[in-house]
Amino acid sequence: KRAKGQFLFFKVCEHLNLMEKDYFGLAYIDSHEQKCWLDPTKEIKRQIRSNNWQFAFNVKFYPPDPSLLTEDITRYLLCLQLREDVASGRLPCSFVTHALLGSYTLQAEAGDYEPDQPRPLDNVGQLTFAPNQNKEMEEKILELHKSHRGMTPALADIQFLENAKKLSMYGVDLHHAKDSEGVDIMLGVCANGLLVYKDRLRINRFAWPKILKISYKRNNFYIKIRPGETEQFESTVGFKLQNHRSAKRLWKVCVENHSFFRLNAPEPPAKARFLTLGSKFRYSGRTQAQTRVASSLIDRPEPCFERTASKRSTRSLDGAPMISITEATSENGRSPFML
């Protein structure tokens, strides 16, 4: 009962045989129906105020270049998250991109296209590739799938990630807000900084190097901007969130993303000038720089795992143990591992 979030997270990673775990986290829905990340440094029971202890194993920090990941299993788990992001509409795509990503998913999960397979479109229609999926898209997916003959599941995952990372909303965590004039906008946090969207169009971008400080007070969220070449003074931009909890949640997401993607190592509390004064929250995990060093030192046989949709197994030549990654669904039909 007194276990900290880190204990549960490490247990999940151990079950999945995952070593490049710093890109992931455990998420839960709080009593206000908001998605939150389980803090690894705090006791679980102090974070969950309800009796519903259901967590989702999600990608927390989307790697800007997935090809730098060391192991296939890490790329596979990233693919699972992105497939869900695309299929749910959280990661918008064009018709062509939906079809291309769907074809790589089909290759990874079903293998080579078999010409003598009866009614192949029926099998494609049973899988969800897009929120607005139709027969035309399924036919295009099948057409592209035919061209991937001979491609291994691991290579299909790599091709999927190479195309997914180019999408403009890849790795963007959106938050509802209002600007200084009360206009509804969305604030997006990502590896590069803070993005501002209006009517689904990006209207502004604040890169991390331009941001001197972030803070929040009540339901207001502020960023202090470094002066430009022709400017003499710093400027502050403010946004209004729905409530105090939403402002704090956005602030924490910004702190964690800035620390993970921009710093070589987490700043000690005394030097954390990027944070608002008076807050005890600090990012406690490894940064991307530290994670890449740790990944380069991984020295083990490539772990084997079973791809759940097709039950096709990937076996290494050195006889490494087989583990199974299952996508068991909960009572509400959603996967307990992926939101």
Buried (B, 14 or more C-beta within 10 A) or exposed (E): EEEBBBEBBBEBBEEBBBBBBBBBBBBBBBEEEEEBBBBBEEBBEEBBEEEEEBBBBBBBBBBBEBEEBBBBBBBBBBBBBBBBBBBEEBBBBEEEBBBBBBBBBBBBBBBEBEEEEEEBEEBBBEBBBBEEBEEEBBBBBBEBBEEBEEBBBBBBBBBBBEBBBEBEBBBBBBBEBBBEEEEEBBBBBBBBBBBBBEEEEBEEEBEBEBBBBBBBEEBBBBBBBBEEEEEEEEEEBBBBBBEEBBBBBBBBBBBBBBBBBBBEEBBEEEEBEBBBEEBEBBBEBBBBBBBBEBBEEEEEEBBBBBBBBEEEEBEEEEEBEBBBBEEEEEEEEEBBBBB
